[in-house]
């Protein structure tokens, strides 16, 4: 009995120490959180907008939701007006979140709405990689990212000068978001480690992705057509090993701030390489990594949001007003303002090019 208590006590100490190390490695001030909120909302507007109204026209024959999902409570797709309502509510929540109007409520609302919408979106049997976007909303629900540079500030903290509020901000951390990222990469890296680490030059996990995407999925743009003809077995084996090391490496990188930022930088290079070689952009992950940027240290950005807050909020509202009118006219084909502008100028392979620019 005594030994079990000692084991439990020592285990708690180990976990407390690990949590402390991750929290220290992911420290961010509240001011940076508040600037990131605006960036998060604008990112959604330009690169990550999704419409779910098209689900109302899908035949019920394709309805096969996962067991552990909200959609599994239904026997078929809801009527189309249900998904139109979801689109309207999601748009309202994104706008409110970006300008910081009732920020905690709008953050929680957007999270719940996207969980409901995606549960039906995943009812075809395929689940995409957008869960980290939801993890940001889940974590930020418990952070004060609406305290400054927001409508909430103008409504409830007008008696305090913004300059005084931004001079000394307490430090917070994003340890839980770091754990989500590390877990996501671990699940991917563990599977690769089992299949790819065979040290056999006649097989290649990287080439299996490349060939399948190139010949079956039409991923033959950018550098894919150049790499497809190369016969470098040793290089492909090294790529397999480096991919496994990188994806599993997040587990130890998050215990040091220096190694964490180095690993995030490597992650951006990793995604850029995937975009160029495999034509897989993963643009949604970029906004997750940007949460760890100390935005308060960007002097010009800090000056703008400190001295021109009302103008910025009004400009954001105007842009969103234009965007909503545009998305309503285009319907589900509207994926974001950046992709729409790319179509206007007839930019070929806009998703890949925009992904490369982001990374």
N, C-alpha and C positions, 0 to 999 in steps of 0.2 A: 504493500500500500504506500509506504514511504517512498520507495523507488519510483513508483508511477507518478507521484506528485512531483518528485525532483525532475523526472523526464518531462512532464508537462510544463513545469516552470522554466526549465532550460529551453524547451521548444518555443515558449512564448517570448523569451528573451531574444532568441535567434530571429524570430519573425519581427519583433519590434526593432531590432537592429537593422534588418534588411529594409523594412519600411522607412526607417530614418534615413538610410543611405539613398534610397530611391527618391524620397521627398527632397533631400538636399540637392541631389543631382538635377532635379526638375523644378527648381525654384524660379518663380516668375512673380513680378510685382503686379499689384492690382491695376495699375495704370496700363500695363501691357495687355492685361485681360480685356480691358474696356476698348482699347484700340483694335484688338483682335476681333471683338464682336462685330465691329463695322466691316472689317475685312472679310469675316466669315459670311456676313449677309451679302456683300457685294460679290464674293466668289460664287455664292449660290445663284445670284442673278445672272452672272456672266457665263458660268461654266457648269453649274450643277442643278439647273431647273428641270424638274420632271413633271409630266402630266399623266394623270391616271384615268382620264375620262374615256380613253380608248378601251379600257377593260370592260366597259358596259356593253360593248358590241361583240365581245368574244363568245363563241358558242359554249354552252355549258359542258359539252363533250370534253373540252380541254381542262375542265376544273378538277385538279388533283392536288389539293394543298397539302403541305407537310402536316404531320399529326400535331406537333407542338406549335400551332399558330392560331391566330384569331380566325383566319379563313376556314379552318377546319370545323368551326361551329356552324358553318353554313353548308347547305346542300348544293348550292349553285351560286353563280355570280349575282350580286345584288343588282337592282335596276340601275340604269345609266345615270339617273339624277343623283344617286348616291355618290358616284365617283366625281360628278361635276361639283357636288357639295364639298367633297374632299379637296379638290383642286382649289376652290375658292378659300376654304379654311386654311390650307397650307400657304397660299399666297398671302393671306392676311397675317398669319403667324410670322412668316419670313420678314415682311415689312416691319411689323411691330418689333421683332427682334433686332433688326438692323438699326433702327432709330432709337432703340432702347425704351420702348413704351411698355410698361408693366413687364419688365424683362424676364423675371423668373417665370411668370405665368406663360408668356409667349414661348419661352424656351421649352417648358414642359409640354405645352400644347403642340409645338412643332414635332417634338420627339414622339408623342403618342400618335399624332396624325400620320407620321411617316411609318411608324410601326404597323398601324392598321392598313395603310395603303400598300406597303411592301408585302404584307402577308398575303394579299390577293395577287400582287404582282409576281410573287414566287410560287403561285399555285400551278404553274406549268411544269414543276419538277426541277427547275434550275434556280439556284440561289447565287446572286452575284457577290462582288467584293465590297459593297457599299456600307458594311456594318461599322467601319471606323468613323464614318461621318456621323452616324447615330451615337457612337461612343463620345464624340466631342460634345454633343448636346446633353448627353447623360451626365458627363462630368461637370460641364459648365453650369448645370442646374444648381450646383452647390457652390458656385463661385460668384463673386460680386462683379460680374462683367457688365452689369448695367449701372454700376455706381456712378460712373463719370461718362461724359460725352454722350448723353442720352436725354430723352424726353423725361425720364424719371428724375434725372438731376435737375432739369429746369422746373419740374413740378414740385419736387419735395426738398431740394437742397439749394434753392436760389439764394438763401441768406448767406451761404458760404461762397467765398470767392473761389473760382476754379483754379487760379494760380496757387492759392494756399493748399488746395486739395491735392495738387499734383507734385508739390515739392518733396514730400516724404510719404511714400506709400509703403504699407506693410507688405512683406513677402508672403506669397502663398506658393503652392506647388501643384504639379500635375502628375503626381505619382500614379494615380489610378489610370490615367490615359496612357502613360508609359507602359503600364502593365498590360493594358489592352493591346497596344501595338506589339509588344514583345510576344504576347500569347498568340496573336495572329500570325506573326512571322514564324513562331515556333511550330505551329501546326503545319505550316507549309514546309518548313525546313526539315521537320522530322520525317515526313513522308518522302521527301527527296533523299534524305540520308539513307533510308532503307533501300530505295530503288537505284539511286545514282552512284553511291559510293561502292562501286564494284572493282575499280581500278582496272577495268577492262577497256582497252582502247578500241575494241570493235563495237562497243555500244556507247550511246551518249544520250543523257536525258535532255540536254539542250537541243540536240538535233531532233529529238522526238517532238518537241514543241515546235521547232522551226519547220519541219517537214509537214506536220499536220496542219499548221496554220497556213503555210504557203500553198499547199496543194488542195486542201479541203475547205479552208475558210477564206481564201482570197487575200491573205495577209502577205502580199508581195510588193509592198511599197518601201520607199526610203532605202535602207541598206540591205533589206532582206534578199533582194535579187542578186546582190553582190556576194553575200555570205553563203547562199545556197550552193554555189559551185566550188567552194573551198574544200580541200581535202587535207585537213590538219587535225588528225586524231588526238594528238597530245594537247592541243589547244582546247578542244572540246572537253577533254577529260579535266583539264584545269578549270574550265568554266563550271563544270558540274561541281567540283570540289569547292570552288570559291563561293558558289551560290549557296551551298549548304552551310559553309562557315559563316557567311554573312547573315543568313536568316536565323540561324541558331545563336549568333553572336549577340543579338539584342538582349538575351537573358543576362549576360554579364555587363554589357555596355551601360545599362541603365543604373548601375551602382556608382557611377562617377560622372560628374557633369562634363568633364572634358571628353571622355570616351562616348558619352551619350550624344554630344553635338557632332563628334567625328562620325559616329555611326549614322546619324540622321543625314549628314552630308553624303556619306557613301550610299545611303538609301536613295537619295535624289539621283546620284550617278547610276545606280542600279536600275531605277525606273526609266531614266533617259536611254540607257542601253536597251532595255526591253522595248521601248517605243521605236527606236531606230532599227533594231534587228528583228524583233518578233512582232512589231506593229501592235503592241499592247500598251496603251498610254497610261492607264491607272491615274488619271488626273484627279480623281476624288481623294487620293491619299495626300496630295500636296497640301490641302487646307489643314489636314490633321497635323502634319509636321510643322506648319506655320504657327501652330498654337504655342510652340516652345520658343519662338523668337522673342527676345526682349525689346518689344516695339517702343518702349519708353526711351530707349537710347538713340532712336532715330530722331535727331533734333528737328528736322523740317516737318516731319509728320506730327511730332508732339506740339510744335508751334501752331500748326494748322488746326488741330482739334481743340487746342486750348483757347485760341483767339478768334476762331471763326466757326464755332460750334453750330450756331443757328443756321448759318449759310450752308454748312455741310449737310445738316439734317434736312433742310429744305431741298437741297440739290438731290439728295438721296430719294426723297419723296417724289420729286419730279421725274427722276429716272425710272423709278418703280411704276409711276403712273403711266408713262410711255410704254414701259415693258408689259404691263398688264393688258393694255389695249392691243399691243402687238401679239402677245401670246393668245389672247382671246380670238384674234382673227386667224392665227395660224393653227391653233388647236394643239394636238399632241405632237406635231412635228417640230414645235419650238423647244429646243433643248437648252437654250441660254443665249444671251445677247451676243457673245463672242462668236458662236457658231452661226447665228443668223447673219452677222456682218460678214463672216467668211463666205457664206452662200451668196450674199449680195455682190461681193467682188469676185465671185466664181473661183474661189481658192480651192484647188483640188486637195483631197485628203486633209480636210480642215481639222478633223479631230486629232490626227497624228501630228500635224504641224503645231497646233495649239498645245498639245501635250509636250512636245519637245521644248517649246518656248517656256512653258510653266516649269518644267524640270530644270 
